[in-house]
Amino acid sequence: MESYHSLKQLQHQLKQEKYTLKSVVEHYLKQINEQKHLNVFLDVYETEALIKAENLQEKLEAGKPLGKLFGLVIGIKDVLVQKGREVRSASRILEGFESQFSGTAVQRLLDEDAIIIGAQNCDEFAMGSSNENSAYGPTLNATDNSRVPGGSSGASAVAVQAGLCMASLGTDTGGSVRQPAAFCGVVGIKPTYSRVSRYGLIAFASSFDCIGVFSTVIEDNALILEVIAGHDDYDSTVSTEEVPLYAESLQVNKKMKVAYIKETLENEALQTEIKEATVSKLEWLKGQGHQVEEVRFPHLDYVLPTYYILTTAEASTNLSRFDGVRYGYRAPEAYNMESMYKLSRTNGFGEEVKRRIMLGTFVLSASYFDAYYTKAQKVRRIIRDETRNMLSKYDFIVMPTTPSTAFPLGGKRDNPAEMYLEDIFTVQANVSGIPAISIPNGTDAQNLPIGLQIMTDVFKESELYAFADYLMKA
């Protein structure tokens, strides 16, 4: 099978009978099998994917109306539930659990004739920046198998990077779509908080979690978000804002006002080649007549502590439901109710998840609630207001996605604080609730991908996609 440039091109080829949809699915199944060493998929839905391909082929040949995502072969992160499928959050604590329903985003993919090919590995309960925290082993970066793919949606990024599927759904709580996208050289978006229903997403931090999309081209990414976004009766926090036709609005018709944050480019942790690639893109924009200006954001150092205080607190609450009583792992050596709770959670959760639960429980405790949690909520509001104020004056904020390119496997596992610093440029969008996208921006001396991050104001995904597409085509 020849490579395709976009879903639109593939759909055209299917209609021209250049391929059958079954042959397309077989191609991806072959790729998954040949690249098992990457440890991307926890489950591959081979039989079901082939059956659906044949059913959709019949639908095409019968001349029936086709869904927007007809022929799209997509994977989903193992925190998104699908009816009748096992879902684990890459954790032992959910061993054997089978979902009784499909999440809204997953169901909307199916309703528009996408083919879900499998569930993808991730950091346990989406907690991590390297995809090394999975109970099922780390995923490897396809560019360099000795490197991490980023996290927590690392396997979803690698699936697209390595050509194991056309696109993936991931989740982004503090950069978990954009950071892996940068490390793997693909496109990854975190939409506005509330743009996509969280119904059917196993929660990590409910006021931060967003379902995002990985792809190789902007147009596919935009079309998928267009399908999964919008009002949902099952999620009271989702926005009723109308969903534009993102994939049909990819034109830049004016000169933009672009800001870059001085503190990001002067950060001592920033890899020289990433700084040079970012500055080069900013200079190109100036050369094209766009207004590019330096701005100050003095609260940058407070964004990461604010994020970790609030997300660990929410994680402590959300993960209390996993107790070994009703479903999932139950410690066989338990001898009474108290030991069942303690042993099931101790043995079922990994080290990073236990660390964050304990940190969250601490900041929510009576003695420290005001000192940490309440103060962090106030700082979050300041960060949000200042970011939104900046975006009232500029169309976009451009910065590096990550301070470094993909680091070696095991390189930061023994130093959680150093690992947390990988999110330093991505968490601002989550704390503020604004949309942000990472696009490829060249490679470093070791041929490792570099990412460029673009942020804009809430519900301006159309403008974000158009500008990102403009930069990628440049």
C-alpha beads as a LAMMPS data file, in Angstrom:
LAMMPS data file: protein, C-alpha beads

474 atoms
473 bonds

1 atom types
1 bond types

-500.0 500.0 xlo xhi
-500.0 500.0 ylo yhi
-500.0 500.0 zlo zhi

Masses

1 110.0

Atoms # bond

1 1 1 0.000 0.000 0.000
2 1 1 1.331 3.444 -0.911
3 1 1 1.624 6.106 1.738
4 1 1 -1.171 8.665 1.842
5 1 1 -0.904 12.357 2.548
6 1 1 -4.208 12.795 4.344
7 1 1 -7.480 11.092 5.150
8 1 1 -9.109 13.035 2.306
9 1 1 -6.592 11.569 -0.133
10 1 1 -7.154 8.050 1.196
11 1 1 -10.926 8.426 0.929
12 1 1 -10.490 9.525 -2.680
13 1 1 -8.338 6.464 -3.408
14 1 1 -10.901 4.159 -1.788
15 1 1 -13.668 5.657 -3.913
16 1 1 -11.480 5.203 -7.010
17 1 1 -11.109 1.521 -6.009
18 1 1 -7.339 1.864 -5.750
19 1 1 -7.525 0.018 -2.439
20 1 1 -10.132 -1.797 -0.401
21 1 1 -10.639 -0.709 3.170
22 1 1 -9.783 -4.236 4.299
23 1 1 -6.359 -3.943 2.662
24 1 1 -5.807 -0.624 4.459
25 1 1 -6.580 -2.199 7.833
26 1 1 -4.399 -5.212 6.999
27 1 1 -1.541 -2.834 6.202
28 1 1 -1.744 -1.264 9.653
29 1 1 -2.127 -4.625 11.387
30 1 1 1.045 -5.748 9.640
31 1 1 2.880 -2.626 10.779
32 1 1 1.728 -3.167 14.371
33 1 1 2.933 -6.772 14.277
34 1 1 6.309 -5.874 12.749
35 1 1 6.934 -3.133 15.332
36 1 1 5.782 -4.907 18.480
37 1 1 9.095 -4.042 20.136
38 1 1 7.886 -0.434 20.452
39 1 1 5.231 -1.653 22.955
40 1 1 2.545 0.681 21.639
41 1 1 -0.674 -1.351 21.823
42 1 1 -2.001 -3.092 24.918
43 1 1 -4.876 -4.543 22.859
44 1 1 -5.218 -4.848 19.075
45 1 1 -8.801 -5.247 17.841
46 1 1 -7.809 -7.230 14.751
47 1 1 -10.955 -9.262 14.125
48 1 1 -13.359 -6.420 14.849
49 1 1 -11.376 -3.923 12.758
50 1 1 -11.400 -6.236 9.729
51 1 1 -15.130 -6.913 10.098
52 1 1 -15.882 -3.193 10.307
53 1 1 -13.661 -2.550 7.267
54 1 1 -15.666 -5.073 5.241
55 1 1 -18.973 -3.565 6.428
56 1 1 -17.833 -0.062 5.504
57 1 1 -16.601 -1.296 2.131
58 1 1 -20.074 -2.673 1.443
59 1 1 -21.539 0.659 2.481
60 1 1 -19.218 2.442 0.006
61 1 1 -20.037 0.081 -2.847
62 1 1 -23.766 0.378 -2.182
63 1 1 -23.539 4.143 -2.565
64 1 1 -24.790 4.852 0.960
65 1 1 -23.864 8.080 2.789
66 1 1 -20.440 7.850 4.429
67 1 1 -19.309 9.346 7.740
68 1 1 -16.818 12.220 7.905
69 1 1 -14.117 9.859 9.165
70 1 1 -14.823 7.043 6.729
71 1 1 -11.699 4.876 6.463
72 1 1 -9.803 6.513 9.327
73 1 1 -7.808 3.883 11.223
74 1 1 -7.327 5.285 14.714
75 1 1 -6.019 4.145 18.094
76 1 1 -7.197 5.283 21.512
77 1 1 -5.251 5.808 24.717
78 1 1 -5.937 3.241 27.417
79 1 1 -7.855 5.725 29.589
80 1 1 -10.782 6.056 27.141
81 1 1 -13.522 3.480 27.527
82 1 1 -15.232 1.494 24.785
83 1 1 -18.172 -0.800 25.440
84 1 1 -17.196 -4.436 25.826
85 1 1 -13.473 -3.629 25.863
86 1 1 -11.004 -4.003 28.693
87 1 1 -9.582 -0.693 29.904
88 1 1 -6.744 -0.503 32.417
89 1 1 -5.287 3.014 32.541
90 1 1 -2.017 1.051 32.170
91 1 1 -2.440 0.012 35.824
92 1 1 -2.699 -3.292 37.668
93 1 1 -5.512 -1.875 39.794
94 1 1 -7.945 -2.197 36.852
95 1 1 -6.929 -5.700 35.773
96 1 1 -9.826 -7.534 34.164
97 1 1 -12.187 -4.544 34.111
98 1 1 -14.433 -4.382 31.048
99 1 1 -16.317 -1.184 30.249
100 1 1 -20.105 -1.252 30.155
101 1 1 -20.366 1.791 27.873
102 1 1 -18.430 3.831 25.325
103 1 1 -17.189 7.324 26.080
104 1 1 -18.664 10.162 24.046
105 1 1 -15.505 10.918 22.042
106 1 1 -15.015 7.219 21.238
107 1 1 -18.655 6.762 20.213
108 1 1 -18.525 9.821 17.956
109 1 1 -15.535 8.332 16.128
110 1 1 -17.464 5.119 15.532
111 1 1 -20.596 6.982 14.459
112 1 1 -18.604 8.758 11.720
113 1 1 -17.227 5.462 10.325
114 1 1 -13.760 5.495 11.895
115 1 1 -12.128 2.138 12.651
116 1 1 -10.629 1.814 16.135
117 1 1 -7.699 -0.559 15.803
118 1 1 -6.682 -0.880 19.450
119 1 1 -5.941 0.515 22.915
120 1 1 -2.586 2.227 23.386
121 1 1 -0.127 2.106 26.262
122 1 1 0.417 5.179 28.473
123 1 1 1.781 6.316 31.799
124 1 1 -0.353 4.813 34.570
125 1 1 -3.518 6.897 35.051
126 1 1 -1.928 9.444 32.671
127 1 1 0.657 10.430 35.306
128 1 1 4.061 10.904 33.745
129 1 1 6.186 12.593 31.099
130 1 1 7.987 9.607 29.585
131 1 1 5.579 6.642 29.215
132 1 1 7.825 4.713 31.621
133 1 1 5.253 4.515 34.426
134 1 1 3.040 1.934 32.713
135 1 1 2.456 -1.372 34.504
136 1 1 2.941 -2.949 31.049
137 1 1 6.412 -1.573 30.385
138 1 1 7.686 1.544 28.593
139 1 1 6.930 2.510 25.010
140 1 1 9.968 3.257 22.834
141 1 1 10.492 6.271 20.600
142 1 1 10.421 5.096 16.961
143 1 1 13.140 7.591 15.941
144 1 1 15.586 6.243 18.534
145 1 1 14.541 3.176 20.523
146 1 1 16.852 4.152 23.386
147 1 1 14.784 7.306 23.970
148 1 1 11.425 7.949 25.603
149 1 1 8.451 9.033 23.479
150 1 1 7.203 11.483 26.098
151 1 1 4.132 11.066 28.257
152 1 1 1.628 10.366 29.330
153 1 1 0.200 9.740 25.820
154 1 1 3.553 8.545 24.501
155 1 1 2.299 5.381 22.811
156 1 1 -0.469 7.305 21.051
157 1 1 2.182 9.618 19.580
158 1 1 4.464 6.730 18.573
159 1 1 1.540 4.964 16.860
160 1 1 1.250 7.915 14.472
161 1 1 5.017 8.473 14.257
162 1 1 5.694 4.831 13.317
163 1 1 2.730 4.495 10.937
164 1 1 0.803 1.999 13.081
165 1 1 -2.434 3.961 12.545
166 1 1 -3.464 7.212 10.898
167 1 1 -4.312 9.110 14.083
168 1 1 -4.734 8.645 17.821
169 1 1 -6.805 10.041 20.659
170 1 1 -4.763 10.942 23.716
171 1 1 -5.365 13.020 26.822
172 1 1 -3.640 16.189 27.971
173 1 1 -3.665 17.194 31.650
174 1 1 -0.399 19.159 31.736
175 1 1 1.099 18.567 28.315
176 1 1 0.471 14.862 27.810
177 1 1 -0.455 15.290 24.129
178 1 1 1.847 18.160 23.156
179 1 1 5.042 16.905 24.819
180 1 1 4.908 13.439 23.154
181 1 1 3.961 15.115 19.874
182 1 1 7.143 17.196 20.140
183 1 1 9.316 14.186 21.046
184 1 1 7.888 12.127 18.156
185 1 1 7.663 14.780 15.451
186 1 1 3.885 14.730 14.956
187 1 1 0.969 17.142 15.419
188 1 1 -0.784 17.128 18.799
189 1 1 -3.545 19.419 20.073
190 1 1 -4.985 20.150 23.493
191 1 1 -8.305 21.894 22.839
192 1 1 -10.000 24.431 25.084
193 1 1 -11.040 22.898 28.410
194 1 1 -14.709 21.819 28.009
195 1 1 -14.486 21.705 24.198
196 1 1 -14.620 17.877 24.228
197 1 1 -16.767 15.800 26.571
198 1 1 -14.850 13.924 29.289
199 1 1 -17.606 11.306 29.599
200 1 1 -15.813 7.976 29.334
201 1 1 -12.390 9.375 30.235
202 1 1 -10.926 7.822 33.389
203 1 1 -10.153 10.924 35.430
204 1 1 -6.755 12.024 36.659
205 1 1 -7.433 15.708 37.446
206 1 1 -10.944 16.673 36.433
207 1 1 -10.463 20.436 36.089
208 1 1 -7.433 19.946 33.825
209 1 1 -8.076 16.782 31.768
210 1 1 -8.659 17.267 28.023
211 1 1 -9.016 14.728 25.229
212 1 1 -6.634 15.619 22.407
213 1 1 -5.681 14.394 18.946
214 1 1 -2.466 13.170 17.275
215 1 1 -1.971 13.138 13.503
216 1 1 0.644 13.756 10.840
217 1 1 -1.233 16.576 9.097
218 1 1 -3.304 19.466 10.430
219 1 1 -6.340 18.748 8.236
220 1 1 -6.871 15.261 9.722
221 1 1 -6.410 16.606 13.230
222 1 1 -8.954 19.365 12.632
223 1 1 -11.520 16.970 11.178
224 1 1 -11.248 14.571 14.131
225 1 1 -11.663 17.380 16.675
226 1 1 -14.618 18.653 14.671
227 1 1 -16.271 15.240 15.130
228 1 1 -15.552 14.650 18.830
229 1 1 -16.147 18.207 20.111
230 1 1 -19.421 19.715 21.230
231 1 1 -22.254 19.531 23.711
232 1 1 -22.931 16.268 25.525
233 1 1 -25.809 15.525 27.890
234 1 1 -23.579 13.111 29.801
235 1 1 -21.050 15.794 30.819
236 1 1 -22.327 18.851 32.662
237 1 1 -18.967 20.630 32.292
238 1 1 -18.821 20.483 28.498
239 1 1 -19.376 23.684 26.528
240 1 1 -22.483 24.355 24.459
241 1 1 -20.424 26.633 22.186
242 1 1 -21.031 25.795 18.524
243 1 1 -18.357 23.640 16.887
244 1 1 -16.979 25.243 13.701
245 1 1 -15.943 23.265 10.632
246 1 1 -12.277 23.329 11.581
247 1 1 -11.015 21.381 8.567
248 1 1 -12.637 23.858 6.163
249 1 1 -11.101 26.943 7.801
250 1 1 -7.367 26.425 7.293
251 1 1 -6.593 29.715 5.569
252 1 1 -4.582 32.591 7.040
253 1 1 -5.914 35.754 5.431
254 1 1 -4.253 38.488 7.481
255 1 1 -1.048 39.460 9.223
256 1 1 -0.968 38.129 12.784
257 1 1 0.133 39.629 16.083
258 1 1 2.386 37.047 17.691
259 1 1 3.934 37.134 21.162
260 1 1 6.791 35.097 22.526
261 1 1 7.513 34.911 26.240
262 1 1 10.993 36.174 27.100
263 1 1 11.326 33.858 30.104
264 1 1 10.835 30.722 27.986
265 1 1 13.695 31.510 25.612
266 1 1 15.974 32.550 28.488
267 1 1 15.232 29.449 30.574
268 1 1 18.546 27.843 31.532
269 1 1 17.085 24.354 30.953
270 1 1 16.285 25.105 27.294
271 1 1 18.340 23.074 24.830
272 1 1 20.318 25.364 22.499
273 1 1 19.030 23.740 19.298
274 1 1 15.396 24.140 20.418
275 1 1 15.999 27.813 21.174
276 1 1 17.606 28.314 17.751
277 1 1 14.747 26.522 15.961
278 1 1 12.146 28.621 17.814
279 1 1 13.954 31.909 17.151
280 1 1 14.342 30.943 13.495
281 1 1 10.591 30.430 13.160
282 1 1 9.897 33.764 14.863
283 1 1 12.325 35.517 12.498
284 1 1 10.604 33.873 9.533
285 1 1 7.256 35.218 10.747
286 1 1 8.753 38.713 11.003
287 1 1 10.081 38.347 7.479
288 1 1 6.582 37.503 6.269
289 1 1 5.265 40.766 7.695
290 1 1 3.655 39.458 10.886
291 1 1 3.994 41.502 14.070
292 1 1 6.224 39.534 16.474
293 1 1 6.871 40.951 19.924
294 1 1 8.589 39.907 23.122
295 1 1 6.416 39.842 26.252
296 1 1 7.144 39.179 29.900
297 1 1 5.373 36.562 32.001
298 1 1 6.890 36.866 35.490
299 1 1 4.678 34.130 36.928
300 1 1 6.197 31.374 34.775
301 1 1 8.056 29.920 37.776
302 1 1 4.753 29.518 39.659
303 1 1 2.868 27.681 36.917
304 1 1 4.420 24.258 37.531
305 1 1 4.022 24.240 41.365
306 1 1 0.427 25.431 40.991
307 1 1 -0.281 22.655 38.508
308 1 1 1.201 19.896 40.659
309 1 1 -0.502 21.015 43.868
310 1 1 -3.929 21.098 42.225
311 1 1 -3.594 17.984 40.051
312 1 1 -2.290 15.807 42.886
313 1 1 -5.177 16.991 45.070
314 1 1 -7.695 16.072 42.362
315 1 1 -5.931 12.765 41.710
316 1 1 -6.118 11.860 45.400
317 1 1 -9.881 12.331 45.272
318 1 1 -10.490 10.731 41.867
319 1 1 -8.434 7.624 42.536
320 1 1 -10.103 6.857 45.854
321 1 1 -12.697 4.834 43.912
322 1 1 -10.108 2.187 43.002
323 1 1 -10.209 0.127 46.171
324 1 1 -10.486 -3.524 45.144
325 1 1 -14.097 -3.793 46.337
326 1 1 -16.254 -3.597 43.218
327 1 1 -13.942 -4.201 40.263
328 1 1 -10.328 -4.573 39.224
329 1 1 -7.435 -5.951 41.246
330 1 1 -8.048 -7.324 44.738
331 1 1 -5.072 -8.471 46.830
332 1 1 -5.373 -12.270 47.269
333 1 1 -3.453 -12.185 50.559
334 1 1 -5.955 -9.855 52.273
335 1 1 -7.325 -11.290 55.536
336 1 1 -9.912 -8.666 56.521
337 1 1 -11.574 -5.566 55.057
338 1 1 -8.889 -3.104 56.171
339 1 1 -6.066 -5.233 54.783
340 1 1 -7.992 -5.647 51.521
341 1 1 -8.101 -1.880 51.019
342 1 1 -4.472 -1.348 51.993
343 1 1 -2.963 -4.270 50.107
344 1 1 -5.081 -3.835 46.967
345 1 1 -4.106 -0.188 46.590
346 1 1 -0.483 -0.732 47.647
347 1 1 0.042 -3.572 45.179
348 1 1 -2.285 -2.293 42.464
349 1 1 -0.877 1.219 42.021
350 1 1 2.612 2.010 40.698
351 1 1 5.142 4.194 42.491
352 1 1 4.393 7.449 40.657
353 1 1 0.643 7.134 41.190
354 1 1 1.138 6.423 44.902
355 1 1 3.487 9.413 45.139
356 1 1 0.878 11.748 43.659
357 1 1 -1.959 10.334 45.765
358 1 1 0.074 10.945 48.914
359 1 1 1.066 14.459 47.841
360 1 1 -2.568 15.247 47.032
361 1 1 -3.820 13.847 50.323
362 1 1 -1.245 15.978 52.115
363 1 1 -2.240 19.263 50.442
364 1 1 -5.926 18.526 51.121
365 1 1 -5.354 17.749 54.795
366 1 1 -6.933 20.097 57.328
367 1 1 -3.615 21.549 58.496
368 1 1 -2.331 22.418 55.029
369 1 1 -5.460 22.992 52.914
370 1 1 -5.306 26.811 53.000
371 1 1 -1.522 26.972 52.792
372 1 1 -1.358 24.876 49.623
373 1 1 -4.660 24.073 47.889
374 1 1 -6.467 27.377 48.480
375 1 1 -3.399 29.432 47.631
376 1 1 -2.776 27.407 44.483
377 1 1 -6.344 28.058 43.320
378 1 1 -5.772 31.806 43.764
379 1 1 -2.501 31.650 41.833
380 1 1 -4.227 29.645 39.099
381 1 1 -6.716 32.456 38.662
382 1 1 -3.893 35.028 38.394
383 1 1 -2.088 32.904 35.773
384 1 1 -5.318 32.424 33.834
385 1 1 -6.205 36.115 33.896
386 1 1 -2.730 37.269 32.843
387 1 1 -2.577 34.703 30.039
388 1 1 -6.024 35.664 28.749
389 1 1 -5.080 39.354 29.019
390 1 1 -1.991 38.677 26.893
391 1 1 -4.163 36.918 24.316
392 1 1 -6.530 39.886 24.182
393 1 1 -3.610 41.859 22.703
394 1 1 -2.074 39.136 20.539
395 1 1 -3.496 36.453 18.276
396 1 1 -1.029 33.786 19.377
397 1 1 1.707 32.981 21.871
398 1 1 4.565 30.959 20.393
399 1 1 7.145 29.076 22.452
400 1 1 9.063 25.790 22.545
401 1 1 6.910 22.786 23.423
402 1 1 9.611 21.211 25.594
403 1 1 12.932 22.315 27.104
404 1 1 14.764 19.342 25.561
405 1 1 14.339 16.726 22.875
406 1 1 13.540 13.106 23.822
407 1 1 15.779 11.996 26.697
408 1 1 17.182 8.469 27.254
409 1 1 15.023 5.747 28.794
410 1 1 15.590 5.688 32.546
411 1 1 17.384 9.033 32.397
412 1 1 15.048 10.856 34.787
413 1 1 13.105 8.122 36.585
414 1 1 15.133 8.488 39.789
415 1 1 14.562 12.231 39.980
416 1 1 10.820 13.063 39.955
417 1 1 11.443 16.824 40.260
418 1 1 13.609 16.792 37.126
419 1 1 10.950 14.749 35.316
420 1 1 8.237 17.234 36.342
421 1 1 10.262 20.078 34.806
422 1 1 9.659 18.516 31.377
423 1 1 6.174 20.082 31.575
424 1 1 7.417 23.605 32.262
425 1 1 6.259 25.072 28.909
426 1 1 3.070 23.045 28.462
427 1 1 1.243 23.435 31.793
428 1 1 0.364 27.108 31.259
429 1 1 -2.303 26.149 28.722
430 1 1 -3.870 23.624 31.125
431 1 1 -3.811 25.963 34.109
432 1 1 -5.443 28.654 31.928
433 1 1 -7.853 26.344 30.074
434 1 1 -6.798 27.649 26.652
435 1 1 -6.122 25.584 23.495
436 1 1 -2.561 24.791 22.442
437 1 1 -0.951 22.780 19.669
438 1 1 2.507 21.330 19.075
439 1 1 3.819 21.026 15.533
440 1 1 7.144 19.665 14.230
441 1 1 9.927 22.256 14.020
442 1 1 12.962 20.436 12.674
443 1 1 15.430 18.155 14.455
444 1 1 18.486 18.480 16.658
445 1 1 22.033 17.227 15.940
446 1 1 20.992 13.691 16.915
447 1 1 18.050 13.788 14.484
448 1 1 15.566 13.930 17.364
449 1 1 12.369 15.905 16.639
450 1 1 11.835 19.429 17.978
451 1 1 8.353 20.778 18.703
452 1 1 6.942 24.298 18.416
453 1 1 3.977 25.202 20.635
454 1 1 1.287 27.701 19.678
455 1 1 -1.365 28.923 22.141
456 1 1 -4.426 31.077 21.568
457 1 1 -7.542 32.220 23.407
458 1 1 -10.421 29.939 24.375
459 1 1 -12.535 28.371 21.595
460 1 1 -10.266 29.741 18.861
461 1 1 -9.242 26.312 17.574
462 1 1 -10.139 27.335 13.994
463 1 1 -7.576 30.140 14.068
464 1 1 -5.062 27.899 15.852
465 1 1 -5.338 25.162 13.217
466 1 1 -5.053 27.654 10.364
467 1 1 -1.939 29.304 11.798
468 1 1 -0.358 25.932 12.630
469 1 1 -1.022 24.707 9.088
470 1 1 0.496 27.915 7.717
471 1 1 3.660 27.380 9.777
472 1 1 3.940 23.706 8.849
473 1 1 3.606 24.408 5.134
474 1 1 6.248 27.110 5.469

Bonds

1 1 1 2
2 1 2 3
3 1 3 4
4 1 4 5
5 1 5 6
6 1 6 7
7 1 7 8
8 1 8 9
9 1 9 10
10 1 10 11
11 1 11 12
12 1 12 13
13 1 13 14
14 1 14 15
15 1 15 16
16 1 16 17
17 1 17 18
18 1 18 19
19 1 19 20
20 1 20 21
21 1 21 22
22 1 22 23
23 1 23 24
24 1 24 25
25 1 25 26
26 1 26 27
27 1 27 28
28 1 28 29
29 1 29 30
30 1 30 31
31 1 31 32
32 1 32 33
33 1 33 34
34 1 34 35
35 1 35 36
36 1 36 37
37 1 37 38
38 1 38 39
39 1 39 40
40 1 40 41
41 1 41 42
42 1 42 43
43 1 43 44
44 1 44 45
45 1 45 46
46 1 46 47
47 1 47 48
48 1 48 49
49 1 49 50
50 1 50 51
51 1 51 52
52 1 52 53
53 1 53 54
54 1 54 55
55 1 55 56
56 1 56 57
57 1 57 58
58 1 58 59
59 1 59 60
60 1 60 61
61 1 61 62
62 1 62 63
63 1 63 64
64 1 64 65
65 1 65 66
66 1 66 67
67 1 67 68
68 1 68 69
69 1 69 70
70 1 70 71
71 1 71 72
72 1 72 73
73 1 73 74
74 1 74 75
75 1 75 76
76 1 76 77
77 1 77 78
78 1 78 79
79 1 79 80
80 1 80 81
81 1 81 82
82 1 82 83
83 1 83 84
84 1 84 85
85 1 85 86
86 1 86 87
87 1 87 88
88 1 88 89
89 1 89 90
90 1 90 91
91 1 91 92
92 1 92 93
93 1 93 94
94 1 94 95
95 1 95 96
96 1 96 97
97 1 97 98
98 1 98 99
99 1 99 100
100 1 100 101
101 1 101 102
102 1 102 103
103 1 103 104
104 1 104 105
105 1 105 106
106 1 106 107
107 1 107 108
108 1 108 109
109 1 109 110
110 1 110 111
111 1 111 112
112 1 112 113
113 1 113 114
114 1 114 115
115 1 115 116
116 1 116 117
117 1 117 118
118 1 118 119
119 1 119 120
120 1 120 121
121 1 121 122
122 1 122 123
123 1 123 124
124 1 124 125
125 1 125 126
126 1 126 127
127 1 127 128
128 1 128 129
129 1 129 130
130 1 130 131
131 1 131 132
132 1 132 133
133 1 133 134
134 1 134 135
135 1 135 136
136 1 136 137
137 1 137 138
138 1 138 139
139 1 139 140
140 1 140 141
141 1 141 142
142 1 142 143
143 1 143 144
144 1 144 145
145 1 145 146
146 1 146 147
147 1 147 148
148 1 148 149
149 1 149 150
150 1 150 151
151 1 151 152
152 1 152 153
153 1 153 154
154 1 154 155
155 1 155 156
156 1 156 157
157 1 157 158
158 1 158 159
159 1 159 160
160 1 160 161
161 1 161 162
162 1 162 163
163 1 163 164
164 1 164 165
165 1 165 166
166 1 166 167
167 1 167 168
168 1 168 169
169 1 169 170
170 1 170 171
171 1 171 172
172 1 172 173
173 1 173 174
174 1 174 175
175 1 175 176
176 1 176 177
177 1 177 178
178 1 178 179
179 1 179 180
180 1 180 181
181 1 181 182
182 1 182 183
183 1 183 184
184 1 184 185
185 1 185 186
186 1 186 187
187 1 187 188
188 1 188 189
189 1 189 190
190 1 190 191
191 1 191 192
192 1 192 193
193 1 193 194
194 1 194 195
195 1 195 196
196 1 196 197
197 1 197 198
198 1 198 199
199 1 199 200
200 1 200 201
201 1 201 202
202 1 202 203
203 1 203 204
204 1 204 205
205 1 205 206
206 1 206 207
207 1 207 208
208 1 208 209
209 1 209 210
210 1 210 211
211 1 211 212
212 1 212 213
213 1 213 214
214 1 214 215
215 1 215 216
216 1 216 217
217 1 217 218
218 1 218 219
219 1 219 220
220 1 220 221
221 1 221 222
222 1 222 223
223 1 223 224
224 1 224 225
225 1 225 226
226 1 226 227
227 1 227 228
228 1 228 229
229 1 229 230
230 1 230 231
231 1 231 232
232 1 232 233
233 1 233 234
234 1 234 235
235 1 235 236
236 1 236 237
237 1 237 238
238 1 238 239
239 1 239 240
240 1 240 241
241 1 241 242
242 1 242 243
243 1 243 244
244 1 244 245
245 1 245 246
246 1 246 247
247 1 247 248
248 1 248 249
249 1 249 250
250 1 250 251
251 1 251 252
252 1 252 253
253 1 253 254
254 1 254 255
255 1 255 256
256 1 256 257
257 1 257 258
258 1 258 259
259 1 259 260
260 1 260 261
261 1 261 262
262 1 262 263
263 1 263 264
264 1 264 265
265 1 265 266
266 1 266 267
267 1 267 268
268 1 268 269
269 1 269 270
270 1 270 271
271 1 271 272
272 1 272 273
273 1 273 274
274 1 274 275
275 1 275 276
276 1 276 277
277 1 277 278
278 1 278 279
279 1 279 280
280 1 280 281
281 1 281 282
282 1 282 283
283 1 283 284
284 1 284 285
285 1 285 286
286 1 286 287
287 1 287 288
288 1 288 289
289 1 289 290
290 1 290 291
291 1 291 292
292 1 292 293
293 1 293 294
294 1 294 295
295 1 295 296
296 1 296 297
297 1 297 298
298 1 298 299
299 1 299 300
300 1 300 301
301 1 301 302
302 1 302 303
303 1 303 304
304 1 304 305
305 1 305 306
306 1 306 307
307 1 307 308
308 1 308 309
309 1 309 310
310 1 310 311
311 1 311 312
312 1 312 313
313 1 313 314
314 1 314 315
315 1 315 316
316 1 316 317
317 1 317 318
318 1 318 319
319 1 319 320
320 1 320 321
321 1 321 322
322 1 322 323
323 1 323 324
324 1 324 325
325 1 325 326
326 1 326 327
327 1 327 328
328 1 328 329
329 1 329 330
330 1 330 331
331 1 331 332
332 1 332 333
333 1 333 334
334 1 334 335
335 1 335 336
336 1 336 337
337 1 337 338
338 1 338 339
339 1 339 340
340 1 340 341
341 1 341 342
342 1 342 343
343 1 343 344
344 1 344 345
345 1 345 346
346 1 346 347
347 1 347 348
348 1 348 349
349 1 349 350
350 1 350 351
351 1 351 352
352 1 352 353
353 1 353 354
354 1 354 355
355 1 355 356
356 1 356 357
357 1 357 358
358 1 358 359
359 1 359 360
360 1 360 361
361 1 361 362
362 1 362 363
363 1 363 364
364 1 364 365
365 1 365 366
366 1 366 367
367 1 367 368
368 1 368 369
369 1 369 370
370 1 370 371
371 1 371 372
372 1 372 373
373 1 373 374
374 1 374 375
375 1 375 376
376 1 376 377
377 1 377 378
378 1 378 379
379 1 379 380
380 1 380 381
381 1 381 382
382 1 382 383
383 1 383 384
384 1 384 385
385 1 385 386
386 1 386 387
387 1 387 388
388 1 388 389
389 1 389 390
390 1 390 391
391 1 391 392
392 1 392 393
393 1 393 394
394 1 394 395
395 1 395 396
396 1 396 397
397 1 397 398
398 1 398 399
399 1 399 400
400 1 400 401
401 1 401 402
402 1 402 403
403 1 403 404
404 1 404 405
405 1 405 406
406 1 406 407
407 1 407 408
408 1 408 409
409 1 409 410
410 1 410 411
411 1 411 412
412 1 412 413
413 1 413 414
414 1 414 415
415 1 415 416
416 1 416 417
417 1 417 418
418 1 418 419
419 1 419 420
420 1 420 421
421 1 421 422
422 1 422 423
423 1 423 424
424 1 424 425
425 1 425 426
426 1 426 427
427 1 427 428
428 1 428 429
429 1 429 430
430 1 430 431
431 1 431 432
432 1 432 433
433 1 433 434
434 1 434 435
435 1 435 436
436 1 436 437
437 1 437 438
438 1 438 439
439 1 439 440
440 1 440 441
441 1 441 442
442 1 442 443
443 1 443 444
444 1 444 445
445 1 445 446
446 1 446 447
447 1 447 448
448 1 448 449
449 1 449 450
450 1 450 451
451 1 451 452
452 1 452 453
453 1 453 454
454 1 454 455
455 1 455 456
456 1 456 457
457 1 457 458
458 1 458 459
459 1 459 460
460 1 460 461
461 1 461 462
462 1 462 463
463 1 463 464
464 1 464 465
465 1 465 466
466 1 466 467
467 1 467 468
468 1 468 469
469 1 469 470
470 1 470 471
471 1 471 472
472 1 472 473
473 1 473 474
